[in-house]
């Protein structure tokens, strides 16, 4: 009997089964994805390390150059010291008080401590400023007289003494005269004695302002004042 079902064609391929993984073929010579991740981390670490070393080297060279440049280092130190000294410099601006406005005789002006400003400067008996730090000081005095004397011109003196028990000496002296020969009715009787000087002072030195007649002073704080400033 002849087999009529025999044929020379190949049988059809078997269909793939569901839920079954397919193998992925990777060409020879290429790294697999699992092996490429450690390699990328290694390369990234080398790049980061290179950047850190470059930045560290730049900072190191900058500091070396600064240390080798005494002029630049000295300039920075000088600026820092100058700012600190300016902040802590001693100074005082005193506002006059009216407590001696009715006193007819000569004497020292008194200062309103609650309205005056002082930094590293002390005071004694409301009339004397006491220096706490030695150095060169700018001393200024402004005394305005609102009334005159028919005999003598108005006198204002800045006096200095080494301490509260020492003898006084005149540091600065000024005059002004209220007598006006013409147009006296239209010109008010006001004059101002202004004195400024640079003085070397020692610790414990005291300064005050003396006038011939306290009753003739204009006690407005804007026209009569006293102060010192350490240079």
Secondary structure, DSSP 8 states (H G I E B T S, - for coil): ---TT--SS--------SS--------TTS--HHHHHHHHHHHHHHHHHHHHHHHHHHHHHHHHHHHT-HHHHHHHHHHHHHHHHHHT--EEEEEB-GGGTT--S-EE--B-TTT-EEESEEEETTTEEEE-S-EEEEEEEEEEESS--SSS-EEEEEEEESSTTS--EEEEEEEE----SSSTTTS-S-EEEEEEEEEEE-TT-EEEEEES-GGGB---TTTSEEEEEE-
